[in-house]
């Protein structure tokens, strides 16, 4: 099968993972509200617990799946994860108790960790010149998933709150069956690495980031990027409703615009811009653009001014594919799964602590400075761009 068709399947797999996550984000609060007998405070507490456990499973299992894919190949790990996600959503669709729903959410955290293996697959089948563009296509799945997920979830939930889970289960099962027939293995046996628990646990997988002289610095930038990515889910809705008086419709339209612009940048512009500027300069340009976008969000005196930050924030999407390009070029083919598992563990930590940081900033400064989360996000991205400029060597100096 051609690389284009292979990447198309991986793109569908990643999109379905993000779509399932977005559907759950839309529908799960309604289910929890039902279990809490309409008590919003209790539902909020349960939702926080579900989010924490989901992130914990991602943190623990991303390195495990990455190490397994380095040992047994990418194909079986991806297909089993797709099948597991389908069965998990069936469980969540029929769960009669809050305990079973919680178990289903934890399983979802494990199976959604397959995104790391999908990125390792992309690194296997892409040439160095095409790798950033391929990572951009995978990144585009995030924007599309978060655009379609709430729309699909909201439409189906009006019919039945559990119907979105059945739809997600059917889509994941169809994708697993399709992959069984068309997805080839990308990692030949000669390039595989023996499985060890030392490499498969979160702390052990992070040793890889320290064992290569050129990895700790870009890994630090990766932490900044994934941390700032939490500012929108943590503070966007509350901030825009408080400062601009936006209703649910306006918030939804803006989120769709953000998702579409980000998807367009990653799907259409990453390849040409990385070829033009090189991955290092594209990374720095993306970080500076994101910093400018967050600053515009923070300074915007009205809703229309806020929208001016959307294009700049969308160009921030250049940074992750460029950084992935730089990092994957520093390790061997047999370590790509472990690298992506370690990166996903770092991202999971950001998912666990980011909402508390940005949500706390909004709560603490809501009266004097409600834009505090976005000022902090802008500063973090500016620091990340400075770090990238200082510590990532230009191409002619890369060993």
C-alpha positions as CSV (number, residue, x, y, z in Angstrom):
1,X,0.0,0.0,0.0
2,X,1.3,3.5,-0.8
3,X,2.5,5.8,1.9
4,X,-0.4,8.2,1.1
5,X,-3.0,5.5,1.7
6,X,-1.2,4.3,4.8
7,X,-1.1,7.9,6.2
8,X,-4.8,8.2,5.3
9,X,-5.6,5.3,7.5
10,X,-3.4,6.6,10.4
11,X,-5.1,10.0,10.0
12,X,-8.5,8.3,10.3
13,X,-7.4,6.4,13.4
14,X,-6.1,9.5,15.1
15,X,-9.2,11.5,14.0
16,X,-11.5,8.8,15.5
17,X,-9.5,8.9,18.8
18,X,-9.9,12.6,19.1
19,X,-13.5,12.5,17.9
20,X,-14.3,10.0,20.6
21,X,-12.6,12.2,23.2
22,X,-14.5,15.3,22.0
23,X,-17.8,13.4,22.0
24,X,-17.2,12.3,25.6
25,X,-16.2,15.8,26.6
26,X,-19.6,17.0,25.3
27,X,-21.8,14.2,26.6
28,X,-20.1,12.8,29.8
29,X,-21.2,15.8,31.9
30,X,-24.8,15.1,31.1
31,X,-24.5,11.5,32.1
32,X,-22.8,12.4,35.3
33,X,-25.5,15.0,36.0
34,X,-28.0,12.2,35.8
35,X,-26.0,9.9,38.1
36,X,-25.8,12.9,40.6
37,X,-29.6,13.4,40.5
38,X,-29.2,16.9,39.0
39,X,-26.7,18.1,41.6
40,X,-24.3,20.2,39.5
41,X,-21.6,20.4,42.3
42,X,-21.4,16.6,42.7
43,X,-21.3,16.2,38.9
44,X,-18.4,18.7,38.7
45,X,-16.5,16.8,41.3
46,X,-17.1,13.5,39.5
47,X,-16.0,15.1,36.2
48,X,-12.8,16.3,37.7
49,X,-12.1,12.7,39.0
50,X,-12.8,11.2,35.6
51,X,-10.5,13.7,33.9
52,X,-7.7,13.0,36.4
53,X,-7.9,9.2,36.0
54,X,-8.1,9.5,32.2
55,X,-4.9,11.5,32.2
56,X,-3.3,9.1,34.7
57,X,-4.0,6.2,32.3
58,X,-2.5,8.1,29.5
59,X,0.6,8.8,31.6
60,X,1.1,5.2,32.7
61,X,0.2,3.4,29.4
62,X,1.7,5.6,26.6
63,X,5.2,4.3,27.3
64,X,3.9,0.7,27.6
65,X,2.2,0.9,24.2
66,X,5.2,2.6,22.7
67,X,7.6,-0.1,24.0
68,X,5.2,-2.9,22.8
69,X,5.1,-1.3,19.3
70,X,9.0,-1.2,19.3
71,X,9.0,-4.9,20.1
72,X,6.0,-6.4,18.2
73,X,5.4,-3.7,15.5
74,X,3.0,-0.8,15.1
75,X,0.2,-2.7,13.4
76,X,-0.9,-5.0,16.2
77,X,-0.8,-2.2,18.8
78,X,-2.8,0.2,16.6
79,X,-5.5,-2.4,15.7
80,X,-5.9,-3.7,19.3
81,X,-6.2,-0.2,20.5
82,X,-8.9,0.6,17.9
83,X,-10.8,-2.5,18.9
84,X,-10.3,-1.7,22.6
85,X,-11.7,1.8,22.1
86,X,-14.8,0.3,20.4
87,X,-15.4,-2.1,23.2
88,X,-14.8,0.6,25.8
89,X,-17.5,2.8,24.3
90,X,-19.9,-0.1,24.3
91,X,-19.2,-0.4,28.0
92,X,-19.8,3.3,28.6
93,X,-23.0,3.2,26.6
94,X,-24.6,0.4,28.7
95,X,-22.9,1.2,32.1
96,X,-25.7,1.1,34.7
97,X,-23.6,2.5,37.6
98,X,-21.1,5.3,38.1
99,X,-18.4,2.7,38.9
100,X,-18.6,1.0,35.5
101,X,-18.7,4.3,33.8
102,X,-15.5,5.2,35.6
103,X,-13.9,1.9,34.5
104,X,-14.8,2.7,31.0
105,X,-13.2,6.1,31.2
106,X,-10.0,4.6,32.4
107,X,-10.0,2.0,29.6
108,X,-10.5,4.9,27.2
109,X,-7.4,6.6,28.6
110,X,-5.4,3.4,27.8
111,X,-6.7,2.9,24.3
112,X,-6.5,6.6,23.4
113,X,-2.8,6.4,24.1
114,X,-2.5,4.8,20.6
115,X,-1.9,8.3,19.2
116,X,1.7,7.9,20.3
117,X,2.0,4.7,18.3
118,X,0.4,6.4,15.3
119,X,3.1,9.0,15.4
120,X,5.8,6.3,15.6
121,X,4.2,4.8,12.5
122,X,4.4,8.1,10.7
123,X,8.1,8.4,11.6
124,X,8.6,4.9,10.1
125,X,7.0,5.4,6.7
126,X,8.0,9.1,6.1
127,X,11.3,10.3,4.7
128,X,13.1,13.0,6.7
129,X,12.1,15.6,4.1
130,X,8.4,14.7,4.4
131,X,8.2,13.9,8.1
132,X,7.1,17.4,9.3
133,X,4.3,17.5,6.7
134,X,3.2,14.0,7.7
135,X,3.1,15.0,11.4
136,X,1.1,18.0,10.4
137,X,-1.5,15.8,8.7
138,X,-1.8,13.8,12.0
139,X,-2.1,17.0,13.9
140,X,-4.9,18.1,11.6
141,X,-6.9,15.2,13.0
142,X,-7.0,17.0,16.3
143,X,-8.6,20.1,14.8
144,X,-11.1,18.1,12.8
145,X,-11.9,15.8,15.7
146,X,-12.6,18.7,18.1
147,X,-14.7,20.5,15.4
148,X,-16.9,17.5,14.6
149,X,-17.0,15.8,18.0
150,X,-19.1,18.4,19.9
151,X,-21.4,18.8,16.9
152,X,-22.0,15.1,16.5
153,X,-22.2,14.5,20.2
154,X,-24.6,17.3,20.8
155,X,-26.9,16.2,17.9
156,X,-27.0,12.5,19.0
157,X,-27.3,13.3,22.7
158,X,-30.6,15.1,22.0
159,X,-32.0,11.8,20.9
160,X,-30.4,9.7,23.7
161,X,-27.5,10.7,26.0
162,X,-25.8,7.3,25.4
163,X,-26.3,7.3,21.6
164,X,-23.0,9.1,21.0
165,X,-21.1,6.3,22.7
166,X,-22.7,3.7,20.4
167,X,-21.8,5.8,17.3
168,X,-18.2,6.2,18.5
169,X,-18.0,2.4,19.2
170,X,-19.3,1.6,15.7
171,X,-16.9,4.0,14.0
172,X,-13.9,2.6,15.9
173,X,-14.9,-1.0,15.2
174,X,-15.2,-0.2,11.5
175,X,-11.8,1.4,11.5
176,X,-10.3,-1.6,13.2
177,X,-11.8,-4.0,10.6
178,X,-10.7,-1.8,7.8
179,X,-7.1,-1.6,9.2
180,X,-7.0,-5.4,9.6
181,X,-7.2,-5.7,5.8
182,X,-5.3,-2.7,4.6
183,X,-2.7,-1.6,7.2
184,X,0.8,-3.0,6.6
185,X,3.5,-3.3,9.3
186,X,5.9,-0.3,9.2
187,X,8.6,-1.6,11.5
188,X,10.6,-4.6,10.1
189,X,11.7,-7.3,12.5
190,X,15.4,-6.4,12.0
191,X,14.7,-2.9,13.5
192,X,12.7,-4.0,16.5
193,X,13.9,-3.7,20.1
194,X,13.4,-6.3,23.0
195,X,10.7,-5.4,25.4
196,X,11.7,-4.5,28.9
197,X,9.7,-3.0,31.8
198,X,12.4,-0.5,32.3
199,X,11.6,1.1,29.0
200,X,7.8,0.5,29.3
201,X,7.2,2.5,32.5
202,X,6.8,6.3,32.5
203,X,9.9,7.1,34.4
204,X,12.0,4.5,32.5
205,X,10.7,5.9,29.2
206,X,11.8,9.4,30.1
207,X,15.4,8.0,30.4
208,X,15.4,7.9,26.6
209,X,14.9,11.7,26.6
210,X,18.0,12.0,28.8
211,X,20.1,9.4,27.1
212,X,20.4,11.4,23.8
213,X,22.3,14.6,24.1
214,X,19.9,16.5,21.7
215,X,16.6,15.4,23.2
216,X,16.2,17.0,26.7
217,X,16.0,20.5,25.2
218,X,13.3,19.9,22.7
219,X,11.5,17.8,25.3
220,X,11.4,20.9,27.5
221,X,9.8,22.9,24.7
222,X,7.3,20.1,24.2
223,X,6.3,20.5,27.9
224,X,5.7,24.2,27.3
225,X,3.6,23.6,24.2
226,X,1.4,20.9,25.7
227,X,0.9,22.9,28.9
228,X,-0.3,26.0,27.1
229,X,-2.7,23.8,25.0
230,X,-4.7,23.4,28.2
231,X,-5.6,27.1,28.5
232,X,-8.5,26.8,26.1
233,X,-10.3,23.9,27.7
234,X,-9.6,25.3,31.2
235,X,-10.4,29.0,30.8
236,X,-11.9,29.8,27.3
237,X,-15.6,29.3,28.0
238,X,-15.5,31.0,31.4
239,X,-13.3,33.9,30.1
240,X,-15.4,34.7,27.0
241,X,-18.7,34.4,28.9
242,X,-17.4,36.7,31.7
243,X,-15.6,39.3,29.7
244,X,-17.7,39.4,26.4
245,X,-21.0,38.0,27.5
246,X,-20.8,35.3,24.9
247,X,-23.5,32.6,24.9
248,X,-23.1,28.9,24.0
249,X,-23.7,29.6,20.3
250,X,-21.0,32.2,20.0
251,X,-18.6,30.1,22.0
252,X,-19.3,27.1,19.8
253,X,-18.8,29.1,16.6
254,X,-15.4,30.4,17.8
255,X,-14.3,26.9,18.8
256,X,-15.2,25.6,15.4
257,X,-13.2,28.5,13.8
258,X,-10.2,27.7,15.9
259,X,-10.4,24.0,15.0
260,X,-10.8,24.6,11.3
261,X,-7.9,27.2,11.2
262,X,-5.6,24.9,13.1
263,X,-6.5,22.0,10.9
264,X,-5.9,24.1,7.8
265,X,-2.4,25.2,9.0
266,X,-1.3,21.6,9.9
267,X,-2.8,20.0,6.8
268,X,-1.8,22.6,4.2
269,X,0.9,24.9,5.5
270,X,3.3,22.8,7.6
271,X,5.0,21.1,4.7
272,X,5.7,24.2,2.6
273,X,6.7,26.4,5.6
274,X,9.1,23.7,7.0
275,X,10.7,23.3,3.6
276,X,11.0,27.1,3.3
277,X,12.2,28.0,6.8
278,X,13.6,24.6,8.1
279,X,12.1,22.9,11.1
280,X,14.0,25.0,13.7
281,X,12.9,28.3,12.3
282,X,9.4,27.0,11.7
283,X,9.2,25.9,15.3
284,X,10.3,29.3,16.6
285,X,7.9,31.1,14.2
286,X,5.0,28.9,15.4
287,X,5.8,29.6,19.0
288,X,6.1,33.4,18.5
289,X,2.8,33.3,16.6
290,X,1.1,31.5,19.4
291,X,2.5,33.9,21.9
292,X,1.1,36.8,19.8
293,X,-2.3,35.1,19.5
294,X,-2.6,34.5,23.3
295,X,-1.6,38.2,23.9
296,X,-4.4,39.3,21.5
297,X,-6.9,37.1,23.3
298,X,-5.8,38.7,26.6
299,X,-5.8,42.3,25.4
300,X,-8.9,42.2,23.2
301,X,-11.5,44.7,24.6
302,X,-14.4,43.1,22.7
303,X,-15.4,39.9,20.9
304,X,-14.5,41.1,17.4
305,X,-11.0,42.0,18.6
306,X,-10.7,38.6,20.2
307,X,-11.3,37.0,16.7
308,X,-8.2,38.9,15.4
309,X,-6.1,36.5,17.5
310,X,-7.5,33.4,15.8
311,X,-5.1,33.5,12.7
312,X,-2.0,34.0,14.9
313,X,-3.1,31.3,17.3
314,X,-3.7,29.0,14.4
315,X,-0.1,29.5,13.1
316,X,1.0,28.2,16.5
317,X,0.1,24.7,15.1
318,X,3.3,24.8,13.1
319,X,5.3,24.3,16.3
320,X,4.3,20.7,17.2
321,X,5.0,19.1,13.8
322,X,8.3,20.9,13.5
323,X,9.3,19.8,17.0
324,X,8.3,16.2,16.2
325,X,10.4,16.4,13.1
326,X,13.4,17.5,15.1
327,X,13.0,14.9,17.8
328,X,12.3,11.9,15.6
329,X,15.5,12.6,13.7
330,X,17.5,12.2,16.9
331,X,16.6,8.5,17.6
332,X,16.8,5.2,15.7
333,X,13.9,3.5,14.1
334,X,13.7,1.0,16.9
335,X,13.2,3.8,19.5
336,X,10.5,5.7,17.8
337,X,7.7,4.1,19.8
338,X,9.5,4.7,23.0
339,X,10.1,8.3,22.1
340,X,6.4,9.0,21.2
341,X,5.4,7.2,24.4
342,X,7.6,9.4,26.5
343,X,6.3,12.5,24.7
344,X,2.7,11.4,25.3
345,X,3.5,10.8,29.0
346,X,4.8,14.4,29.2
347,X,1.6,15.6,27.5
348,X,-0.5,13.6,30.0
349,X,1.2,15.4,32.9
350,X,0.3,18.7,31.2
351,X,-3.3,17.5,30.8
352,X,-3.4,16.7,34.6
353,X,-1.8,20.0,35.9
354,X,-2.6,22.5,33.1
355,X,-6.3,22.9,33.9
356,X,-5.5,23.5,37.5
357,X,-2.9,26.2,36.7
358,X,-5.0,28.1,34.1
359,X,-8.3,27.6,35.9
360,X,-6.7,28.7,39.1
361,X,-5.4,31.9,37.5
362,X,-8.8,32.7,36.2
363,X,-10.4,32.1,39.6
364,X,-7.8,34.1,41.5
365,X,-7.7,37.1,39.2
366,X,-11.3,37.1,37.8
367,X,-12.1,40.5,39.1
368,X,-8.9,42.5,38.6
369,X,-7.5,40.6,35.6
370,X,-9.7,37.9,34.0
371,X,-7.3,37.6,31.1
372,X,-4.5,36.3,33.4
373,X,-4.6,32.7,32.0
374,X,-3.9,34.1,28.5
375,X,-1.2,36.4,29.6
376,X,0.5,33.4,31.3
377,X,0.1,31.3,28.1
378,X,1.6,34.1,26.0
379,X,4.6,34.4,28.4
380,X,5.2,30.6,28.4
381,X,5.2,30.4,24.6
382,X,7.6,33.4,24.4
383,X,9.9,31.6,26.9
384,X,9.7,28.4,24.8
385,X,10.6,30.4,21.6
386,X,13.6,31.9,23.4
387,X,14.7,28.5,24.6
388,X,14.3,27.1,21.1
389,X,16.4,29.9,19.6
390,X,19.2,29.5,22.2
391,X,19.5,25.7,22.7
392,X,18.4,24.0,19.4
393,X,21.4,24.2,17.0
394,X,20.9,25.4,13.4
395,X,21.0,22.6,10.8
396,X,24.6,23.1,10.0
397,X,25.6,22.4,13.6
398,X,23.4,19.3,14.2
399,X,25.6,16.3,14.8
